[in-house]
């Protein structure tokens, strides 16, 4: 069972806030490419690749 979350004993210092900002997740826009993916060279992998895309 998870212990209850208690409030911090002291406010965060400037160093704590900087570390929190550096480690926090920041939403970034997706980098979408319209280039066609390169099929693998291995014949079995190429068949799966083509089958998955319905080409």
DRENNU-726754 format. One record per residue: z, y, x of N, C-alpha, C, CB in turn. Coordinates in steps of 0.1 Angstrom, whole numbers, padded with zeros to 4 digits, always signed. Atoms other than C-alpha are relative to their C-alpha. Glycine has a CB too. Layout:
<sites>
ZYXZYXZYXZYX
...
</sites>
This chain:
<sites>
+0000-0012+0008+0000+0000+0000+0000+0012+0009+0012+0000-0010
+0001-0013-0008-0008+0035+0013+0012+0008-0002-0013+0008-0004
-0012-0009+0002+0022+0057+0020-0004+0013-0007+0006+0002+0013
+0004-0012+0007+0023+0089+0000-0003+0011+0011+0012+0005-0008
+0004-0010-0009+0007+0119+0016+0010+0012-0001-0015+0005-0003
-0010-0011+0000+0032+0145+0026-0006+0013+0006+0013-0004+0008
+0006-0013-0006+0024+0182+0034+0003+0001+0015+0006+0012-0008
-0003-0002-0015+0022+0191+0071+0013+0007+0002-0012+0007+0006
-0013-0006-0003+0054+0200+0087-0001+0014+0005+0007-0008+0011
+0002-0014-0005+0039+0232+0102-0015+0003-0002+0004+0001+0015
+0014-0003+0001+0007+0251+0097-0008-0003+0012-0002+0016-0003
+0008+0004-0011-0022+0241+0118-0002+0012+0010-0014-0004-0005
+0002-0010-0010-0025+0259+0151-0015+0003+0002+0006-0004+0014
+0015-0004-0002-0058+0276+0162-0007-0012+0007-0001+0013+0009
+0006+0011-0007-0064+0246+0185-0003-0011-0009+0008-0005+0012
+0002+0010+0011-0059+0222+0156-0011+0003-0009+0013-0002-0008
+0011-0004+0009-0082+0241+0134-0014-0001+0007+0002+0015-0005
+0012+0001-0007-0109+0242+0161-0004-0015+0002+0001+0006+0014
+0003+0015-0002-0106+0204+0167-0004-0005-0014+0013-0007+0005
+0004+0004+0013-0108+0199+0129-0014+0004-0003+0010+0005-0010
+0013-0005+0003-0139+0220+0126-0010-0008+0008-0002+0015+0004
+0009+0008-0009-0155+0201+0156-0002-0014-0005+0005+0000+0014
+0001+0014+0004-0147+0167+0141-0004-0002-0014+0013-0006+0002
+0003+0001+0014-0155+0175+0105-0015-0002-0003+0005+0012-0008
+0014+0002+0004-0187+0164+0088-0006+0013-0005-0001-0012-0011
+0008-0012+0005-0212+0192+0083-0013-0005-0006-0002+0010+0012
+0012+0004+0006-0239+0187+0058-0012+0007+0006+0001+0004-0015
+0012-0005-0006-0273+0190+0074-0012-0004-0009-0002-0005+0014
+0012+0004+0008-0307+0190+0056-0007-0012+0006-0010+0012-0001
+0007+0012-0004-0326+0158+0058-0012+0004+0007-0003-0010-0012
+0013-0002-0007-0354+0157+0083-0010-0010-0005+0002+0000+0016
+0009+0010+0006-0382+0141+0063-0013+0001+0008-0002+0004-0015
+0013+0001-0007-0414+0130+0081-0010-0006-0010+0001-0007+0013
+0010+0005+0008-0446+0124+0062-0010-0009+0008-0008+0011-0007
+0009+0008-0008-0461+0105+0091+0001-0015-0004+0004+0001+0015
+0000+0014+0003-0470+0069+0085+0008-0008+0011-0014-0006-0001
-0007+0007-0010-0446+0045+0102-0009-0010+0007+0012-0008-0007
+0008+0009-0008-0460+0024+0130+0005-0015-0002+0001+0004+0015
-0004+0014+0003-0461-0013+0121+0004-0007+0013-0011-0008-0007
-0004+0007-0012-0444-0037+0146-0011-0008+0005+0012-0009-0003
+0010+0008-0007-0465-0057+0171+0001-0015-0004+0000+0002+0015
-0002+0014+0003-0449-0090+0162-0006-0004-0013+0015-0004+0000
+0007+0003+0012-0471-0108+0136+0010-0002-0012-0008-0012+0002
-0009+0002+0011-0441-0120+0115+0006+0012-0005+0010-0011+0004
-0007-0012+0003-0424-0087+0116-0010+0010-0007+0006+0007+0012
+0010-0008+0006-0457-0070+0107-0003-0004-0014-0013-0001+0008
+0002+0005+0013-0462-0092+0077+0011+0005-0010-0001-0016-0001
-0011-0005+0008-0427-0083+0064-0001+0015-0002+0013-0004+0007
+0001-0014+0001-0433-0047+0071-0010+0004-0010-0004+0006+0014
+0010-0003+0010-0465-0046+0051+0004-0005-0014-0013-0007+0004
-0004+0005+0013-0450-0067+0023+0010+0009-0006+0006-0015+0002
-0010-0009+0006-0420-0044+0019-0006+0013-0005+0010+0003+0011
+0006-0013+0004-0443-0014+0015-0010-0002-0011-0006+0007+0012
+0010+0002+0010-0467-0031-0008-0014+0004+0004+0004+0006-0013
+0013-0005-0005-0497-0022+0014-0010-0011-0001+0001+0004+0015
</sites>
